[in-house]
């Protein structure tokens, strides 16, 4: 009799645990899909307008595999919406290089796309997710060469006129390829 009660109790606990786990999974999936970046075109453009204007920045490139010693530098960035407001064009210039970046919201993938073109011939592509509550854009590097490089850029708006950014890339062995921290202040 006691063994039967224990089995029944055990089945009840397992059933409750299963129901709880299924509820948790469905809630998590449902919550995750609400962050699916479903923006209308005007909403997406309003997000990109955060970057518009002229900015003055300071960056620290920490010692890494690609940067043999720590470097501090200043730079200027100008950004504007182009092509009938469908793309944000960003031009960055510092003592080391120039970079042109194009950013847009892709409705099909529900993500922001970022193409970077550098004066040394280098290019990169990133996919971004906007975090409204924390005012952050989190970019993930897309490795088209399948070399195993991973990367992340986090841009956080501390105010309407101040952006803090972190860039971090590593190889398959976990070696840090590049690590940059920067602050940009809007000039206009």
C-alpha positions in Angstrom: 0.0 0.0 0.0 2.8 2.4 0.9 4.7 1.5 -2.2 1.6 2.2 -4.3 1.1 5.7 -2.6 4.8 6.5 -3.2 4.5 5.6 -6.9 1.3 7.7 -7.2 3.0 10.6 -5.4 6.1 10.2 -7.6 4.0 10.2 -10.8 2.1 13.3 -9.5 5.4 15.1 -8.9 6.7 14.1 -12.3 3.5 15.2 -14.0 3.6 18.6 -12.2 7.3 19.0 -13.1 6.6 18.2 -16.7 3.7 20.6 -16.9 5.9 23.3 -15.2 8.7 22.7 -17.7 6.4 22.7 -20.7 4.8 26.0 -19.4 8.2 27.5 -18.9 9.4 26.5 -22.4 6.3 27.9 -24.1 6.5 31.1 -22.1 10.2 31.4 -22.9 9.5 30.8 -26.6 6.6 33.2 -26.6 8.6 35.9 -24.8 11.5 35.4 -27.1 9.4 35.9 -30.2 8.1 39.2 -28.8 11.7 40.4 -29.1 11.8 39.2 -32.7 12.6 42.7 -34.0 9.3 43.1 -35.9 9.5 46.8 -36.8 7.7 48.8 -39.4 9.9 50.8 -41.7 9.3 54.1 -39.9 10.1 52.4 -36.5 13.3 51.0 -37.9 14.3 54.3 -39.4 13.6 56.0 -36.0 16.1 53.6 -34.4 18.7 54.4 -37.1 18.2 58.1 -36.6 19.9 57.7 -33.2 23.2 57.5 -35.1 22.6 60.5 -37.4 24.8 63.5 -37.1 28.4 64.3 -36.5 30.2 62.6 -33.7 33.6 62.9 -32.0 35.0 59.7 -30.5 37.8 58.4 -28.4 38.8 54.7 -28.6 41.1 52.4 -26.9 42.3 49.3 -28.8 43.5 46.9 -26.3 46.5 44.6 -26.9 45.4 41.6 -28.8 46.5 39.2 -31.6 45.8 41.8 -34.3 47.0 44.8 -32.1 50.5 44.2 -30.7 50.2 47.1 -28.1 47.4 49.2 -26.7 46.5 52.2 -28.9 44.4 55.2 -27.9 43.0 57.3 -30.7 40.5 60.0 -31.6 38.2 60.0 -34.6 35.3 61.7 -36.3 32.1 60.1 -37.6 29.4 61.5 -39.7 26.1 59.7 -40.3 23.1 60.3 -42.5 20.1 58.5 -43.9 20.5 58.0 -47.7 18.6 56.3 -50.6 15.2 57.8 -49.6 15.9 57.0 -46.0 16.3 53.3 -46.5 19.9 53.1 -45.3 22.1 54.8 -42.8 25.5 55.7 -44.2 28.3 56.1 -41.6 31.7 57.5 -42.4 34.4 57.2 -39.8 37.9 58.7 -40.1 40.8 58.4 -37.6 44.6 58.5 -37.9 44.8 54.8 -38.8 42.0 54.3 -41.3 38.7 55.3 -42.9 35.6 53.2 -42.8 32.3 53.5 -44.6 29.4 51.6 -43.1 25.9 51.0 -44.5 23.1 49.9 -42.1 19.5 49.0 -42.9 16.6 47.0 -41.3 15.8 43.8 -43.2 12.1 43.0 -42.7 12.5 39.5 -44.0 15.1 38.5 -41.4 13.7 40.8 -38.7 17.3 42.1 -38.1 19.5 45.1 -38.9 22.3 44.5 -41.4 25.6 46.3 -41.3 28.2 46.3 -44.1 31.6 47.7 -43.3 34.2 48.8 -45.9 37.7 49.8 -44.7 40.3 51.8 -46.5 42.8 48.9 -46.2 40.4 46.8 -48.3 38.9 44.8 -45.4 35.1 44.2 -45.3 32.8 42.7 -42.7 29.1 42.0 -42.3 27.1 42.1 -39.0 23.6 41.3 -38.0 22.0 43.5 -35.3 19.3 43.2 -32.7 17.9 46.4 -31.0 17.3 46.2 -27.3 14.8 49.0 -26.6 14.8 48.7 -22.8 18.5 49.1 -22.5 19.0 51.3 -25.6 21.5 48.9 -27.1 22.3 47.6 -30.5 24.0 44.2 -30.4 25.8 43.2 -33.6 27.0 39.7 -34.3 29.7 39.1 -36.9 28.9 36.9 -39.8 31.9 34.8 -40.8 31.4 34.1 -44.6 34.9 32.6 -44.8 34.1 29.9 -42.3 37.4 30.6 -40.5 35.7 30.3 -37.1 36.1 34.0 -36.2 33.3 35.2 -33.9 32.6 38.8 -33.0 30.2 41.1 -31.2 29.7 44.8 -31.2 27.6 46.4 -28.4 26.6 50.0 -28.9 24.7 51.5 -25.9 23.1 55.0 -26.0 23.8 56.5 -22.6 22.0 59.6 -23.7 20.8 61.3 -27.0 24.3 62.5 -27.5 26.6 59.8 -26.1 27.3 56.3 -27.4 29.5 53.7 -25.6 30.7 50.9 -27.8 32.6 47.6 -27.3 34.0 45.5 -30.1 35.3 42.0 -29.4 36.4 39.3 -31.9 38.1 36.0 -31.3 39.3 33.0 -33.2 38.4 29.3 -32.8 41.1 28.8 -30.2 39.6 31.6 -28.1 42.4 34.0 -28.9 41.3 37.6 -28.7 41.8 39.1 -32.2 40.6 42.6 -31.4 39.1 44.4 -28.4 38.0 48.0 -28.6 36.2 50.3 -26.2 35.0 53.7 -27.4 32.9 56.7 -26.5 31.3 59.0 -29.0 29.9 62.4 -28.3 27.4 64.1 -30.7 28.7 67.4 -32.1 25.4 68.7 -33.4 
